């Protein structure tokens, strides 16, 4: 339901949507003004967890699979390959993935990588000699060679260039991290030419010299 903050009380927009049409973002936008909407709550019969800290988001992604396996689809690990050709998915035989990780079948993970306690989505490409621990890597992400990621959430379509090191970071959709960058406790948003970083705990500045750091 969408909850309105008008003085007349709460409004469930589902109750006034035409029954013969699907609920969509455009319909919601037409039926309410942004200043009147306090929150959007999508109510279902499925299990839901609300978290407001990065490490808890990663923790609960892992906990649901470990503690409530019946709620998760059957896991089929990606196939092992010795080399990659165009259109071939798999994990190189010289890469190590721990049992606590969940990796999509539709990935390309090159040689001598280490994946520990992480979740990796569809279409992810990971270059050789990369180390990933306690991370959530969403669909379509590209991670080049010699990258180190620890306790990070990498969102849809982001790119992490070679020799970068990120710890306790969130990289937003489509963001490109320049090669050799080092970040800790940052939320990275923008694009390569207009890059901004939002410090999570105000205790660390970005190590890249020409970005705008917003506090």
Buried (B, 14 or more C-beta within 10 A) or exposed (E): BBBBEEEEEEBEBEEEBEEEEEEEEEBBEEBBEEEEBEEEEEEEEEEEEEEEEBEEBBBBBBEBBEEEEEEEEEEEEBEEBEEBEEEEBBBBEEBEBEEBBBBBEEBBBBBBBBBBBBBBBEBBBBBBBBBBBBBBBBBBBBBBBBBBBBBBBBBBBBBBBBBBBBBBBBBBEBBBBBBEBBBBBBBBBBEEEEBBBBBBEEEBBBEBEEBEBEE
